[in-house]
Amino acid sequence: MSVFQTFMDAFRSRIDNGHFRTPTEIVAPEGRPAISLRPLREEDDVEWNTLRCNNRDWLEPWESSDPMHGQGISFYQWVRRERELAEAGSEIVFMVEFEGRIVGQISLGAICYGSMRTGTVGYWIDQNHAGRGFTPLALAMLADWAFGAVDGPRLHRLEIDILPSNGRSKRVVEKLGIPREGLHREYMYINGEWRDHEAYVLLLSDVDGTVVDRLGRFDR
């Protein structure tokens, strides 16, 4: 099979339906902080926007934007678009909940199937809930679903791309023992300029047991 054919197969598989089923909820294992992951919903509009507004200064240094200054979309348009992407098997966005309230967000996107079976993870957490272990746990829960759940995409590789100056985000991957694989030059448009990102990569073959089980093994 040619390289061209391999990439064509991977591209076609990205847009086929049925690569994963959107879970109603992913609950943290017993003994861990009582967070859960669940899909984005239309009724999250006010709560999500309020949380983002309250965290504007906290999140702004790491926020990506469109260098072409394309037209924005409403919250409801975003929800509908994400639902379509999930149905296509190419992306899914989860709210991170604690005690019935949204405290953050984690997403799995740029999913490729075929010979690659890879995806990219992004996340953010409310400043008032930072430092409580929620983000590393949410990342581990997402990874376990993406790698091994019957209804998940059954991926082989997860990549988390982080600005070199974002020490808090790097601490998240370090707590799970996710190694730095390299540097993507001018990888993403952040705050008006193209910024380098460090790539951290977790492979299915790196995991013995579950990803959640890795929490606590790599603390310094």
Buried (B, 14 or more C-beta within 10 A) or exposed (E): EEEEEEBEBBEEBBEEEEBBBBBEEBBBEEEBEEBBBBBBEEEBBEEBEEBBEEBEEBBEEBEEEEEEEEEEEEBEEBBEEBBEBBBBBBBBBBBBBBEEEBBBBBBBBBBBBBBBBBBBBBBBBBEEBBEBBBBBBBBBBBBBBBBBBEEBBBBBBBBBBBBEEBEEBBBBBBBBBBEBBEEBEEBBBBEEEEBBBBBBBBBBEBBEEBBBEBBEEEEE
